[in-house]
């Protein structure tokens, strides 16, 4: 092998095939494919998948994990959307600015603290949700058609338990795993 100014040295570990890594990389690949398909569907109505996801939050989609865990009596705020989507507030604000400019979302002052802005879909926003929902439902049913109800439930349970682990104890668990791996390599 000839490396012209690119080779740093021999790899210290060999990357091996494993079910765990294949599952995670497969999930990431599936997420990319779903995002691309979401873009193909949502772009028909002039929005992106990210904008669609925010609109689904504002429509109180009961399938969203954040809304399953966090019941809301009031319309959401940008900070809550950022938390749900695991992105920064400036990222959400940029997407919201576009939705506000398109007239799909409206801001209202919080009843208790007027500095806080609550977000709601406009009539035009609801119209897009109502047009996209049958497309989403049909695609998802087709995608999961070969799964039994039991398999769907198990898959959903896996997704939920994995997300719960990541959201709660993973920092502690990851640190322990990293320390064990380093100590094993040094031994």
Backbone torsions as a table, in degrees:
resi	resn	phi	psi	omega
1	UNK	NA	130.7	179.7
2	UNK	-107.2	124.5	180.0
3	UNK	-119.5	114.3	177.9
4	UNK	-96.8	96.8	177.3
5	UNK	63.0	18.2	179.5
6	UNK	-116.1	-25.1	-177.4
7	UNK	-80.6	129.4	179.7
8	UNK	-99.0	-33.0	-178.6
9	UNK	166.3	-179.5	178.6
10	UNK	-73.9	146.1	176.9
11	UNK	-64.8	141.7	-179.1
12	UNK	-83.6	-22.9	176.8
13	UNK	-130.9	153.7	177.4
14	UNK	-98.2	129.6	177.0
15	UNK	-77.8	120.8	-176.7
16	UNK	-108.6	154.6	175.4
17	UNK	-71.0	131.7	175.5
18	UNK	-147.8	150.9	180.0
19	UNK	-62.3	-42.0	-177.6
20	UNK	-60.6	-49.4	-179.6
21	UNK	-66.4	-38.7	178.6
22	UNK	-63.5	-38.5	177.9
23	UNK	-63.5	-50.5	-177.5
24	UNK	-62.5	-47.3	179.7
25	UNK	-66.0	-33.2	175.3
26	UNK	-65.5	-40.3	177.7
27	UNK	-64.4	-42.8	178.2
28	UNK	-62.5	-40.8	177.8
29	UNK	-64.5	-44.1	177.8
30	UNK	-60.7	-42.2	178.6
31	UNK	-60.5	-41.4	177.3
32	UNK	-62.2	-43.8	179.6
33	UNK	-64.8	-40.9	178.6
34	UNK	-65.0	-39.2	178.6
35	UNK	-64.5	-42.9	178.4
36	UNK	-62.8	-42.6	178.2
37	UNK	-65.3	-40.9	176.5
38	UNK	-58.7	-40.6	177.0
39	UNK	-63.4	-41.9	179.1
40	UNK	-60.6	-38.7	179.7
41	UNK	-74.6	-50.7	-173.8
42	UNK	-69.3	-32.0	-178.3
43	UNK	-66.3	-19.5	174.8
44	UNK	-60.2	-27.9	-178.6
45	UNK	-110.6	15.0	172.1
46	UNK	80.7	22.8	176.4
47	UNK	-130.8	164.8	177.3
48	UNK	-95.3	169.8	176.6
49	UNK	-61.5	-40.5	178.8
50	UNK	-61.8	-42.6	178.0
51	UNK	-64.2	-40.4	178.3
52	UNK	-61.3	-44.5	179.2
53	UNK	-60.4	-43.0	177.9
54	UNK	-63.1	-41.6	179.1
55	UNK	-64.8	-35.4	176.6
56	UNK	-64.9	-36.5	174.8
57	UNK	-61.6	-46.1	-177.5
58	UNK	-70.3	-21.1	175.9
59	UNK	-86.3	2.1	-178.9
60	UNK	57.1	47.1	177.5
61	UNK	-60.0	117.0	-176.5
62	UNK	-70.0	-6.6	179.6
63	UNK	-87.4	-10.8	-179.5
64	UNK	-76.1	127.1	-178.5
65	UNK	-54.2	-41.6	-179.0
66	UNK	-60.4	-42.4	-178.2
67	UNK	-76.3	-23.3	173.1
68	UNK	-66.1	-39.7	-176.5
69	UNK	-85.6	-31.0	-173.6
70	UNK	-120.9	92.0	178.8
71	UNK	-72.4	134.9	-177.2
72	UNK	-121.3	133.5	174.6
73	UNK	-92.3	-25.8	-177.9
74	UNK	-109.8	161.0	173.4
75	UNK	-59.8	151.8	-177.3
76	UNK	-71.4	159.5	173.5
77	UNK	-109.4	164.9	-179.7
78	UNK	-58.1	-38.8	-179.4
79	UNK	-62.9	-36.2	178.4
80	UNK	-70.7	-37.7	175.6
81	UNK	-63.6	-42.7	179.1
82	UNK	-61.5	-42.6	178.1
83	UNK	-61.8	-46.0	-178.7
84	UNK	-63.0	-41.2	-176.0
85	UNK	-87.9	-2.5	-178.9
86	UNK	55.4	45.5	176.8
87	UNK	-130.1	172.3	179.4
88	UNK	-77.2	157.5	177.9
89	UNK	-61.2	-42.4	177.2
90	UNK	-58.6	-35.3	178.1
91	UNK	-62.8	-47.0	178.7
92	UNK	-64.7	-40.7	-179.1
93	UNK	-60.5	-39.5	178.6
94	UNK	-62.5	-44.7	179.7
95	UNK	-66.9	-42.1	179.1
96	UNK	-62.8	-38.5	178.7
97	UNK	-57.4	-42.3	178.4
98	UNK	-64.5	-44.5	179.6
99	UNK	-64.6	-36.4	176.9
100	UNK	-65.7	-43.9	179.7
101	UNK	-63.9	-34.1	178.5
102	UNK	-78.5	-7.3	179.8
103	UNK	76.3	21.8	-178.5
104	UNK	-94.7	-19.8	-178.9
105	UNK	-133.2	146.7	175.9
106	UNK	-126.0	148.7	175.9
107	UNK	-102.1	140.9	173.2
108	UNK	-131.4	152.1	177.9
109	UNK	-74.5	142.2	174.5
110	UNK	-64.6	140.8	-177.7
111	UNK	-63.9	-33.5	-176.6
112	UNK	-91.7	-45.2	-178.4
113	UNK	-123.3	101.7	-174.3
114	UNK	-65.8	-14.4	176.7
115	UNK	-72.3	-25.1	179.8
116	UNK	-83.2	138.5	-180.0
117	UNK	-111.2	128.1	176.2
118	UNK	-98.8	152.8	-173.8
119	UNK	-119.9	137.5	179.3
120	UNK	-140.3	151.5	174.3
121	UNK	-72.9	142.0	172.4
122	UNK	-84.0	177.0	175.2
123	UNK	-58.5	-39.3	178.0
124	UNK	-65.6	-38.0	177.1
125	UNK	-63.5	-44.0	177.4
126	UNK	-63.5	-35.3	178.8
127	UNK	-62.0	-43.1	178.6
128	UNK	-65.7	-43.9	178.0
129	UNK	-58.1	-45.1	-179.4
130	UNK	-65.4	-29.7	176.6
131	UNK	-78.2	-34.9	-177.9
132	UNK	-80.6	-29.2	-173.6
133	UNK	-58.4	-46.1	178.2
134	UNK	-63.3	-34.8	178.0
135	UNK	-66.3	-44.1	178.9
136	UNK	-62.8	-47.8	-178.1
137	UNK	-60.9	-44.6	-179.8
138	UNK	-64.4	-43.6	179.9
139	UNK	-63.4	-46.9	-178.7
140	UNK	-64.0	-39.6	177.4
141	UNK	-64.0	-42.1	179.3
142	UNK	-65.9	-43.4	-179.8
143	UNK	-59.7	-39.1	-174.6
144	UNK	-103.4	14.4	-175.2
145	UNK	-60.5	-32.0	-177.2
146	UNK	-84.2	-2.0	179.5
147	UNK	-93.8	137.6	173.3
148	UNK	-75.8	166.8	176.8
149	UNK	-59.7	-37.4	178.9
150	UNK	-64.5	-43.7	179.1
151	UNK	-64.4	-40.5	177.5
152	UNK	-61.9	-43.0	179.6
153	UNK	-63.8	-44.0	178.7
154	UNK	-62.9	-42.6	179.8
155	UNK	-63.2	-44.3	178.0
156	UNK	-63.6	-39.8	176.8
157	UNK	-61.5	-42.7	177.9
158	UNK	-60.9	-47.1	-179.7
159	UNK	-60.0	-46.9	-179.0
160	UNK	-64.0	-45.2	-177.9
161	UNK	-68.1	-36.6	177.3
162	UNK	-65.2	-44.9	178.8
163	UNK	-63.0	-42.3	178.3
164	UNK	-60.6	-43.6	179.4
165	UNK	-61.5	-45.0	-179.5
166	UNK	-63.8	-42.1	-175.6
167	UNK	-75.0	-19.5	-175.0
168	UNK	-109.6	-78.7	-167.7
169	UNK	-96.3	4.9	-169.7
170	UNK	-65.0	-32.8	-178.6
171	UNK	-61.0	-46.1	178.2
172	UNK	-64.3	-47.4	-179.8
173	UNK	-63.6	-41.6	-179.0
174	UNK	-65.1	-42.2	179.3
175	UNK	-61.5	-42.6	178.8
176	UNK	-63.2	-44.1	179.1
177	UNK	-61.9	-45.4	-179.4
178	UNK	-62.4	-43.0	179.2
179	UNK	-62.9	-42.2	178.9
180	UNK	-63.9	-42.6	179.7
181	UNK	-63.7	-43.1	179.9
182	UNK	-64.3	-46.2	-178.9
183	UNK	-63.0	-37.3	178.6
184	UNK	-65.9	-41.4	-179.9
185	UNK	-66.4	-35.3	-178.5
186	UNK	-76.5	-22.0	-176.0
187	UNK	-73.8	NA	NA
